[in-house]
Amino acid sequence: MSITRTRASALALARAGLLLAAPVAAFFNMTSRLASASDMRPNVEYHAHAR
């Protein structure tokens, strides 16, 4: 879901909040792309523990 500046303002997010959230979103996007590009897969043993 994409959030626009207008919608963020409607949600009462201050400009400072947007500036704090933007790098987090960018980092998540970058790591997802790197994982996809390098064909990373989840650790099967870890996920088998059913935590």
C-alpha positions, 0 to 999 in steps of 0.5 A, spaced: 500 500 500 502 506 497 501 512 502 501 519 499 504 525 502 496 528 502 494 522 505 499 522 511 497 529 512 490 526 513 493 521 518 496 527 522 503 524 520 508 530 521 513 532 516 519 529 521 515 523 522 515 522 514 523 523 514 524 518 519 519 513 516 522 514 509 529 511 510 526 505 514 522 503 508 527 504 503 532 499 507 526 494 507 526 495 499 533 494 498 534 488 503 528 485 499 531 486 492 538 483 495 534 477 497 531 476 491 537 478 486 541 473 490 535 467 491 536 467 498 531 462 501 528 462 509 532 457 513 528 451 513 531 448 520 529 455 524 522 455 521 521 448 523 521 449 530 514 452 529 515 458 534 
